[in-house]
Amino acid sequence: MTASRYQLTTSIALIALIFLCLAWEGWLAPLRPGGSWLTLKAAFLLLPLFGILRGKRYTYKWLSLFIQFYLLEGLTRATSDTGVIQQLAIGETVLATIIFVTAILYIRATRSPPEEKAAQQS
């Protein structure tokens, strides 16, 4: 796959994760009836969105670290909850894993070739 495909896959998975977090904590299975403050976890995903859509390599680097919090939450809730919450947590885990893997692959696909690195270090 090329860097543009990794970028597209990461973008789609990130947008899907934003909508999943909003729906989960707003309507599908909120902690409190009527919604909860946990919908704000979707707002944190908006921070890297524009950098990801523009293909900024630095954004991919810090997103690969940041997305692990969502992976951790998804794994924790998938193993500790039941029913709809467990299914939503599995979805969050899958999307976070896709984002992590494709972000790493994008970073690797867009790095400068070794001969350019040697010239830059000299």
N, C-alpha and C positions, 0 to 999 in steps of 0.2 A: 504494500500500500504506500501511497505517497503522503507527503506532509499535509496536502489539502484534504485528503480523506480523513486523516487523523483529526484535523481541525474541525471538519464537518461532524464527525462522530462525537467529539468532545462537546461541541456546541449543542448538538441535539440532546445529548445526555444531560448536560447542565441545565438546559431549559426544562427538560422533563423533570429533573430533580426539584427545580424551583416550584413547578406546578404541583408535584407530588407533596412537597412540604406544606404548601398553602392549603391544598385540599385536605390533607391528613389532619392538620391541627386546626383548620377552620371549620370543616363540615363532616368529614368522614368518621373520625374517631378522636375528637379533641379530649384533652385531659379534663376539662370542665365543660358542661353543656353551654352551647352558644359560642364556642371557640376559646382559645387560650393564647397566652402571650408567646407560646412556642412558635406561632406563625412567623415571628421575627427571625427564626433560623433561616427562612427563605430569603430574607433581606440581605443576610450576609453573603448569600450566593450571587446577589446582584453585583457585588464589588468586582469580581473577576470577569463578569459576563462580557463587557465591552472589549476588554483586552483579549479575551479568547476569540471573540468574533473577528477581531482585527488581526489575529495571529501573532500577538506580541509574545515572544519567547519567554521573557521575564515573568509574565503573568502565568504562563504554563508551569514555570518552575515553582512559584509559591503556591499555586493551586494544587499541585501534586502533594504538597505537605498539608495544606489546609483541608483538603477533601477527606483526609483520614479521620477527622472528627466525625464526619457524617457516616463514614464506614463503621467507626466504632459504635456510634449510636444505633445504627441499623443492626449490627450484630448483637448488641446488648439487648435491644428490644425484641429482636427475632427469637432470641433464646429464652427470654424471661416472660414475654407476654403470649397471649393466645388470641385466636379468632382474627378479626379484621386487622387489629393492630399488628399482629405477627406477619400477616401478608403484606401490609404496607411497609413494615420494617425490612422484609425480604426484598421488596422493590427498591427501597432506599439503598440497601446493601449492593444490589446488582448495579444500579445506576452509579453509585459512588465508585465501585470497582471499575466500571467501564471508563469513567472519567479519569481515574488514576492511571489506568493502563494506557489509554490513548494519549494522555498528557505526557507521560514518559516517552512514548513512542514518537510523539511530535517533537519533543526536545531532542531526541536522538537523531531524528530525520533532518532537523534544521541546524545541527551543529556545523561549525566550519570544518572543512577538510583538514587532515593532519598537517599537510605542507603549509597551509596558511597559518596554522597555530605556531609552527616553528618560526616562521617569518615574523610573526607578531611578537614573539618572546625575545627575539634577537635585538 
